[in-house]
Amino acid sequence: MTAPKFDSFKKYFNRRKPSIQEIVREPTAGGIVFRRDKDSRVEILLIQDAKDRWTIPKGHIEEGETAQQTAKREIGEEAGLTNTEVINWLGKIHFRYRRVDKLVLMTTQIYLVKALGDTDAIQKEEWMNGIQWFSFHDALDAIEYEDIGKLMLLAMKKIRQENL
């Protein structure tokens, strides 16, 4: 018996990713958006991205825009909530991922944001798989990123301390 030819397998297993040619920094901002339900319990707004991961509304900081302005704008664009109040800055988180031959270093400034007015009038953007208000504990369970979860805990502490 002759050994099977593995040439067809080599093309799958010997593929190499292109080497990193460039490092790109992407400054972004977003918000942990909250409201009180009819029983005065805190609810957190999460969006579900195209890969089914629950996260917070966030996006790229535009030229001439502050991180806080970006957070408000992105919440308006991604959730349809334009009546919001930025309470304070919670911190920043860092993501790192590969985009073909680029290493993308993303820094996201996160703010605590209170939704005002008709908070049921949320609407997702086309690229999202979902948008929903969660009880605080359910939001903590659903959130895909540990760093955002830690800032959610800090947000809840501030909400309680300042009776927001």
Protein Blocks (a to p, Z undefined) as FASTA:
>chain_A
ZZddfklmmmmmmpccdddfbdcdddddddddddddfkopacddddddfkopacdddddd
dehiafklmmmmmmmmmnopabdcdfbdfbdcdddddehjaccdddddddddddehjlkl
gccdfkbgbdcdddfklmmmmpmblklmmmmmmmmmmmmmnoZZ
